[in-house]
Amino acid sequence: MQVAAAMAGSTSTMAITAYTAWSSPAIVLLQTGDSPIGKPLSSEELSWVVSIYVLAGISVAPILSLMLDKLGRKPTVLISSVLLFLPWLLIIFAQNVWFLYIARFIGGAGTTMALATVSIYNGEMSDPDIRGKLGTTFSWLKVIANCLVLGIGPFVSYVSLGILCAVFPLLLAITFAFVPESPYYLIKTGKKDEARKALMIFAANTTDSSVIEKKLLNIEDSIINENILSLKEFFMGKQFRKLILITIGIKTMQQMSGYMAVKSYLQPIISSTGSSLPAKYSSIIFGAVEIPAAILTTSLIDRAGRKPMLITSCIASAIALISEGTYFFLQDYNKEDVSYLSWLPTTAIVLFIIASNLGIINLPYVLIGELYPSNIKGIAVTVGTCYANILAFLVTKFFAPVSEAWGIYTIFWIYAGFCVAGAIFVSICLPETKGKTLDEIQQCINKSKSSNIHKI
C-alpha cells in the first residue's frame, strides 16, 4: 500500500510537469500571427507567462505551514488538485494575455502546495529501507507527463493541449482521495486509533501486529519529545542553523541549475542552434531521454545513497552546460562556422536532462521529507518553498532578457557554475540519509561538526 500511496501522491508531479512542459510548445503557438488568444505575444509578455507561475509559490508559502498543521497532509493535497485544474479552463478559453497571467499564477500556487506536501507525506508514511525509492516515484510519473506534453503538444491544437494537461490534476484528485492520512499527522493531532489503522493499511499483509504497535510507539515518542516552534524560534535557534544552511544550499543548487528555464524554452533553444532536426521533434527526444534517468534514479537511490548521486548529478550537469555554452559562444560571439559541432548542442542538452534528473531536480524533494523533524516541517517547507520559488522565478523570468543582452552562452555558463558550487556544498554539508529512520537522521544532523558550516 505504501507503493500505491506514493504513486497516488506523486501523480501531483504529472500536473506540475504539465505547467513546465506546456510552455515549450505553447510559446511557438502564442508567437504566431494566428495566436490562439488573438494577437502574438511579445518577448516580455512571454517571459511573464513562463515565469509567473513560480512566483505565485511565494504567495502560498506563508499559509502552507498553517494548512499542513491544521488541515493535514491529505486535505492540503486535494485542495492543491483543484488549484492545479481550474487554471487550464482559463488557458483554454483565454481571450488575452491577462487570462494566461491569472491562470499561471493560480496554477503556481497549486504547484507549490502539492509538491511540498507530497514530499512530506511520502517521507512520513514510508519505511526507511524503501523511502528513497518511493520518494522518486514522482520521477517516473513526471517523465510520463513530460513525454505526453512534449510529444503530443507540437502536433495538436492549443485547446487540445490544454485539455490534455487538465487531465493530470483530475487524476491526482481521484487517486489521492482513497489513501490514508499520514500516521505522523494523525498521532500529532491525537487520533491514535486512526493512526493505527493507517499503519495497518500501509504495512504488508504479513506484518505482525506487534510491529505496528512498535511503529506507533516510535512515532508517539518522537512527537512527544518535540515542541511546536514559531518562525522566529526556527531562525534564531542554534540547533537549526545547519538545517537552514542545508535548505538554502540544496534549493539554490536545484533552481540555479537552470533546469526549469531550459525545459520552458526548449524548442526556442533548439531552433537557435540551427539543427537540421525540427525543434518539435527534438522536444520529443528530450522528453524521452528522461526515461533512463528515472530508471537509474529509482534503482540507485537506496543503493548508492543521496549524497553520491547528487554530487555525480552536479558534475555531469556542469559539463553539459559548459559544452552547451561553448557551442553558442563559438556560434554567436566568435561567428565561427560550427557545422563540425552540429552534434554538440543536442548531445549536451540530452546529457543535462539525464544528469539533472539523476539528482539535482528529484532528490531535494526526497530530502525535504527526510531531514526535518515534524515540529518544524511546516516552517521548513514554508521557508524552503518561498526561497526556491524566488529563485525559480528569477531563473525563468530573466532567461530571455539575459540571453539577448549578454548571449545565451553566458547564462549556460552561469548555470554550470552553480552546479559546480552545488557539488562542493553537498560533499561538505549534506548528511547521508540512506536507510536511516527520521529520528536517526536528526541525530546525524545534530552530531555533525559545526566546522563543516565554516568550510563553505
C-alpha positions as MATLAB code, in Angstrom:
seq = 'MQVAAAMAGSTSTMAITAYTAWSSPAIVLLQTGDSPIGKPLSSEELSWVVSIYVLAGISVAPILSLMLDKLGRKPTVLISSVLLFLPWLLIIFAQNVWFLYIARFIGGAGTTMALATVSIYNGEMSDPDIRGKLGTTFSWLKVIANCLVLGIGPFVSYVSLGILCAVFPLLLAITFAFVPESPYYLIKTGKKDEARKALMIFAANTTDSSVIEKKLLNIEDSIINENILSLKEFFMGKQFRKLILITIGIKTMQQMSGYMAVKSYLQPIISSTGSSLPAKYSSIIFGAVEIPAAILTTSLIDRAGRKPMLITSCIASAIALISEGTYFFLQDYNKEDVSYLSWLPTTAIVLFIIASNLGIINLPYVLIGELYPSNIKGIAVTVGTCYANILAFLVTKFFAPVSEAWGIYTIFWIYAGFCVAGAIFVSICLPETKGKTLDEIQQCINKSKSSNIHKI';
ca = [
       0.000    0.000    0.000;
       2.963    2.313    0.551;
       3.770    1.999   -3.137;
       0.173    2.754   -4.116;
       0.038    5.766   -1.791;
       3.335    7.099   -3.114;
       2.102    6.664   -6.676;
      -1.164    8.449   -5.872;
       0.612   11.386   -4.285;
       3.218   11.503   -6.987;
       0.590   11.993   -9.681;
       0.871   15.598   -8.495;
       4.147   15.789  -10.397;
       2.279   14.964  -13.609;
       0.059   18.004  -13.063;
       3.081   20.123  -12.080;
       5.175   18.954  -15.038;
       2.362   19.922  -17.387;
       2.799   23.576  -16.358;
       6.528   23.489  -17.085;
       6.358   21.479  -20.309;
       3.279   23.303  -21.664;
       5.225   26.482  -22.318;
       7.640   24.818  -24.757;
       5.055   24.009  -27.491;
       2.700   26.822  -26.404;
       5.335   29.556  -26.906;
       5.532   28.674  -30.583;
       1.741   28.916  -30.963;
       1.423   32.144  -28.970;
       4.043   33.929  -31.076;
       2.437   33.195  -34.427;
       0.245   35.586  -36.413;
      -2.816   33.432  -35.692;
      -2.165   33.315  -31.945;
      -4.984   31.464  -30.105;
      -5.554   34.489  -27.845;
      -5.989   36.953  -30.709;
      -2.552   38.526  -31.097;
       1.092   37.392  -30.929;
       2.742   37.858  -27.543;
       5.855   39.982  -27.163;
       9.061   38.595  -25.647;
       8.326   40.469  -22.415;
       4.790   39.046  -22.195;
       6.056   35.558  -22.890;
       8.690   35.836  -20.159;
       5.919   36.666  -17.672;
       3.691   33.836  -18.909;
       6.558   31.385  -18.434;
       7.751   32.659  -15.060;
       4.744   33.978  -13.154;
       3.570   30.556  -12.051;
       6.721   30.008   -9.967;
       6.402   33.497   -8.488;
       2.942   32.501   -7.259;
       4.530   29.946   -4.958;
       5.741   32.783   -2.762;
       2.159   33.890   -2.108;
       1.006   30.471   -0.908;
       4.110   29.640    1.137;
       3.109   31.665    4.249;
      -0.206   29.800    4.624;
       1.159   26.383    3.648;
       2.584   25.722    7.111;
      -0.792   26.540    8.679;
      -2.630   24.270    6.247;
      -0.267   21.377    6.929;
      -0.715   21.717   10.694;
      -4.452   22.490   10.812;
      -5.895   20.593    7.842;
      -3.407   17.766    7.408;
      -1.419   16.387    4.505;
      -4.273   14.731    2.612;
      -6.727   17.673    2.536;
      -3.917   20.016    1.503;
      -3.066   17.804   -1.466;
      -6.729   17.614   -2.502;
      -7.043   21.418   -2.336;
      -3.931   21.712   -4.484;
      -5.514   19.453   -7.118;
      -8.338   21.987   -7.507;
      -5.850   24.830   -7.891;
      -3.982   22.786  -10.495;
      -7.135   22.028  -12.503;
      -9.037   25.339  -12.670;
      -6.285   27.328  -14.486;
      -6.496   25.074  -17.528;
     -10.053   26.278  -18.091;
      -8.765   29.863  -18.170;
      -5.936   28.896  -20.510;
      -8.243   27.046  -22.893;
     -10.725   29.938  -23.101;
      -8.169   32.770  -22.838;
      -9.113   35.969  -24.682;
      -5.972   37.957  -23.880;
      -2.668   37.649  -22.073;
      -4.193   38.505  -18.685;
      -6.146   35.244  -18.753;
      -2.794   33.474  -19.056;
      -1.215   35.509  -16.254;
      -4.050   34.722  -13.848;
      -4.202   31.059  -14.837;
      -0.464   30.529  -14.471;
      -0.477   32.329  -11.108;
      -3.220   30.092   -9.680;
      -1.508   27.006  -11.092;
       1.741   28.089   -9.480;
       0.057   28.263   -6.079;
      -1.260   24.727   -6.571;
       2.152   23.546   -7.729;
       3.914   24.774   -4.593;
       1.226   23.386   -2.317;
       1.216   19.934   -3.923;
       4.956   19.496   -4.304;
       5.853   20.416   -0.741;
       3.005   18.450    0.853;
       3.510   15.253   -1.134;
       7.238   15.303   -0.307;
       6.397   15.424    3.402;
       3.662   12.801    3.062;
       5.907   10.302    1.273;
       8.652   10.796    3.853;
       6.294   10.236    6.792;
       4.330    7.206    5.616;
       7.146    5.103    4.105;
       9.575    2.666    5.742;
      13.265    3.723    5.868;
      14.517    0.933    3.595;
      12.225    1.953    0.711;
      11.674    5.627    1.476;
      14.129    6.801   -1.147;
      12.662    4.560   -3.842;
       9.109    5.638   -3.033;
      10.211    9.255   -2.928;
      11.402    9.003   -6.516;
       8.164    7.543   -7.886;
       7.332   11.096   -8.884;
      10.268   10.998  -11.319;
       8.563    8.191  -13.263;
       5.253    9.974  -13.437;
       6.961   13.239  -14.295;
       8.631   11.520  -17.240;
       5.299   10.184  -18.460;
       3.643   13.611  -18.278;
       6.637   15.297  -19.858;
       6.702   12.839  -22.775;
       2.970   13.271  -23.354;
       3.047   17.081  -23.343;
       6.240   17.423  -25.397;
       5.342   14.538  -27.681;
       1.732   15.461  -28.394;
       1.783   19.226  -27.822;
       3.574   20.277  -31.044;
       1.104   18.304  -33.179;
      -2.266   19.284  -31.682;
      -4.235   22.499  -31.320;
      -3.845   24.943  -28.457;
      -7.184   23.851  -26.967;
      -6.378   20.142  -27.254;
      -3.079   20.716  -25.459;
      -4.914   22.453  -22.608;
      -7.409   19.595  -22.307;
      -4.582   17.055  -22.163;
      -2.886   18.970  -19.341;
      -6.160   19.318  -17.409;
      -6.443   15.531  -17.102;
      -3.445   15.291  -14.751;
      -4.860   17.219  -11.736;
      -8.119   15.265  -12.080;
      -6.077   12.070  -11.818;
      -4.419   13.413   -8.658;
      -7.760   14.233   -7.005;
      -9.276   10.835   -7.838;
      -6.329    8.681   -6.732;
      -5.336   10.600   -3.602;
      -8.903   10.617   -2.282;
      -8.503    6.915   -1.403;
      -5.188    6.965    0.529;
      -4.923    7.259    4.345;
      -3.696   10.380    6.116;
      -0.075   10.453    7.329;
       0.297    8.444   10.589;
       2.617   11.168   11.921;
      -0.057   13.818   11.455;
      -2.781   11.620   12.977;
      -0.693   10.962   16.095;
       0.222   14.640   16.263;
      -3.483   15.577   16.331;
      -4.425   12.947   18.927;
      -6.039   10.445   16.545;
      -4.210    7.341   17.728;
      -6.793    4.792   16.561;
      -6.848    6.294   13.072;
      -3.058    6.303   13.026;
      -3.031    2.602   13.934;
      -5.458    1.865   11.093;
      -3.319    3.880    8.686;
      -0.178    1.970    9.708;
      -2.011   -1.326    9.218;
      -3.066   -0.242    5.723;
       0.471    0.849    4.844;
       2.052   -2.333    6.229;
       2.499   -5.563    4.292;
      -0.129   -8.262    4.820;
       2.413  -10.406    6.659;
       3.322   -7.685    9.166;
       2.736   -8.732   12.781;
       0.542   -6.554   14.990;
       3.426   -6.111   17.425;
       5.425   -4.422   14.658;
       2.548   -1.992   14.077;
       2.405   -1.161   17.772;
       6.165   -0.599   17.878;
       5.937    1.822   14.951;
       3.065    3.581   16.678;
       5.073    3.986   19.881;
       8.113    5.253   17.979;
       6.011    7.927   16.296;
       4.418    8.892   19.622;
       7.803    9.189   21.332;
       9.263   11.322   18.569;
       6.286   13.696   18.622;
       6.027   13.886   22.437;
       9.651   14.994   22.615;
       9.080   17.776   20.107;
       7.855   21.282   20.819;
       5.986   23.270   18.167;
       8.150   26.220   17.244;
       7.447   29.614   15.748;
       9.116   31.029   12.662;
      11.265   33.301   14.853;
      12.375   30.367   17.027;
      13.259   28.399   13.910;
      15.548   31.132   12.595;
      17.031   32.053   15.982;
      17.617   28.518   17.256;
      21.264   27.494   17.048;
      20.259   23.843   16.631;
      18.558   24.650   13.321;
      21.400   26.557   11.675;
      22.742   23.547    9.831;
      19.248   22.621    8.646;
      18.721   26.159    7.368;
      22.086   26.048    5.601;
      21.230   22.695    4.013;
      17.832   24.009    2.909;
      19.352   27.066    1.274;
      22.127   25.028   -0.312;
      20.049   22.281   -1.914;
      17.354   24.695   -3.073;
      19.931   27.028   -4.628;
      21.583   24.093   -6.372;
      18.230   22.786   -7.620;
      16.838   26.018   -9.014;
      20.026   27.726  -10.228;
      20.980   24.699  -12.314;
      18.658   26.273  -14.903;
      16.570   23.147  -15.436;
      13.237   24.983  -15.401;
      14.425   27.605  -17.868;
      15.886   25.028  -20.244;
      12.690   22.962  -20.186;
      10.451   26.020  -20.576;
      12.411   27.385  -23.563;
      13.392   24.015  -25.036;
      12.010   24.488  -28.553;
      13.370   28.057  -28.967;
      16.803   26.895  -27.738;
      16.925   24.072  -30.274;
      15.728   26.374  -33.048;
      18.598   28.791  -32.331;
      21.196   26.046  -32.819;
      20.350   25.707  -36.494;
      19.809   21.986  -36.056;
      18.543   20.151  -39.123;
      16.124   18.303  -36.857;
      12.906   20.355  -36.377;
      12.536   21.679  -32.826;
       9.178   19.965  -32.314;
      10.792   16.572  -32.960;
      13.755   17.446  -30.774;
      11.453   18.154  -27.842;
      10.048   14.618  -28.152;
      13.558   13.208  -27.943;
      14.359   15.308  -24.899;
      11.187   14.177  -23.186;
      12.042   10.543  -23.868;
      15.610   10.737  -22.534;
      14.267   11.322  -19.030;
      13.115    7.695  -19.007;
      16.605    6.197  -18.434;
      17.258    8.864  -15.800;
      14.093    7.826  -13.940;
      15.102    4.163  -14.137;
      18.589    4.862  -12.795;
      17.345    7.143  -10.015;
      14.806    4.625   -8.747;
      17.250    1.710   -8.842;
      20.237    3.533   -7.334;
      18.845    5.887   -4.696;
      18.598    3.264   -1.933;
      21.852    1.615   -3.023;
      24.264    4.389   -3.876;
      22.787    6.937   -1.474;
      21.595   10.501   -1.851;
      24.964   12.207   -1.447;
      26.954   10.379   -4.174;
      24.068   10.729   -6.621;
      23.755   14.463   -6.015;
      27.487   15.042   -6.485;
      27.550   12.976   -9.685;
      24.479   14.787  -10.983;
      26.003   18.213  -10.308;
      29.307   17.426  -12.028;
      27.712   15.830  -15.109;
      25.222   18.713  -15.414;
      28.056   21.259  -15.222;
      29.953   19.519  -18.020;
      26.830   19.505  -20.212;
      26.061   23.178  -19.555;
      29.640   24.285  -20.206;
      29.574   22.383  -23.507;
      26.243   23.966  -24.493;
      27.523   27.428  -23.646;
      30.745   26.857  -25.588;
      28.790   25.962  -28.721;
      26.737   29.170  -28.550;
      29.851   31.210  -27.751;
      31.559   29.967  -30.912;
      28.389   30.404  -32.991;
      27.077   33.745  -31.691;
      30.113   35.590  -30.299;
      33.016   34.342  -32.434;
      30.765   33.973  -35.501;
      32.525   30.754  -36.416;
      31.292   28.014  -38.713;
      30.261   25.403  -36.163;
      28.854   22.881  -38.596;
      31.529   20.433  -37.457;
      29.988   20.678  -33.953;
      26.386   20.281  -35.061;
      26.084   17.243  -32.803;
      27.154   19.131  -29.659;
      24.110   21.229  -28.612;
      21.642   18.346  -28.861;
      24.018   15.952  -27.115;
      24.756   18.449  -24.345;
      21.081   19.121  -23.597;
      20.344   15.381  -23.585;
      23.189   14.863  -21.101;
      21.979   17.775  -18.969;
      18.402   16.478  -18.802;
      19.560   12.977  -17.850;
      22.167   14.182  -15.331;
      19.915   16.725  -13.618;
      17.139   14.157  -13.217;
      19.574   11.775  -11.523;
      19.871   14.080   -8.548;
      19.645   17.855   -8.772;
      15.956   18.004   -9.669;
      14.456   14.994   -7.917;
      16.440   14.292   -4.740;
      15.860   17.624   -2.953;
      12.176   16.702   -2.724;
      13.091   13.361   -1.155;
      15.328   15.152    1.337;
      12.519   17.520    2.352;
      10.614   14.572    3.800;
      13.708   13.134    5.500;
      15.711   15.955    7.053;
      13.177   17.820    9.154;
      11.572   16.754   12.461;
       7.794   17.016   12.432;
       7.657   20.043   14.747;
       9.429   22.235   12.177;
       8.440   20.546    8.925;
       5.707   23.060    8.211;
       8.010   26.012    8.886;
      10.897   24.460    6.953;
       8.656   23.772    3.973;
       7.372   27.343    4.075;
      10.863   28.848    4.179;
      12.344   26.443    1.620;
       9.415   26.751   -0.767;
       9.384   30.541   -0.623;
      13.123   30.740   -1.256;
      13.007   28.172   -4.074;
      10.184   29.965   -5.834;
      12.021   33.276   -5.733;
      14.999   31.614   -7.419;
      12.797   29.749   -9.913;
      11.098   33.000  -10.871;
      14.425   34.759  -11.411;
      15.776   31.872  -13.492;
      12.759   31.659  -15.821;
      11.952   35.375  -15.967;
      15.456   36.535  -16.893;
      16.493   33.686  -19.189;
      15.339   35.525  -22.317;
      16.487   39.068  -21.332;
      19.948   37.893  -20.199;
      20.327   35.770  -23.319;
      19.520   38.754  -25.524;
      21.770   41.162  -23.606;
      24.842   39.033  -22.886;
      24.387   35.999  -25.103;
      22.776   32.673  -24.326;
      26.227   31.174  -23.701;
      26.633   33.417  -20.651;
      23.545   32.097  -18.944;
      24.524   28.465  -19.607;
      27.907   29.111  -18.005;
      26.242   30.744  -15.001;
      24.112   27.640  -14.505;
      27.227   25.463  -14.798;
      28.952   27.497  -12.081;
      26.085   26.880   -9.679;
      26.222   23.143  -10.424;
      29.920   23.051   -9.511;
      29.209   25.003   -6.326;
      26.395   22.561   -5.555;
      28.716   19.560   -5.795;
      31.132   21.196   -3.349;
      28.326   22.099   -0.949;
      26.813   18.602   -0.954;
      30.181   16.932   -0.348;
      30.821   19.104    2.721;
      27.465   19.761    4.380;
      24.862   17.141    3.450;
      24.493   14.088    5.730;
      23.691   10.737    4.153;
      20.077    9.701    4.867;
      20.010    6.330    3.113;
      18.351    3.618    5.204;
      18.012    5.786    8.340;
      14.844    6.419   10.305;
      13.671   10.001   10.677;
      14.998   10.071   14.268;
      18.394    8.709   13.215;
      18.669   11.396   10.532;
      18.024   14.106   13.111;
      20.682   12.638   15.402;
      23.126   12.587   12.495;
      22.469   16.277   11.795;
      22.731   17.263   15.457;
      26.002   15.386   15.947;
      27.632   16.730   12.783;
      30.517   19.097   13.497;
      29.735   22.762   13.154;
      33.107   23.191   11.457;
      31.513   21.924    8.246;
      29.483   25.114    8.067;
      32.576   27.276    8.113;
      34.091   25.407    5.173;
      31.517   26.895    2.800;
];
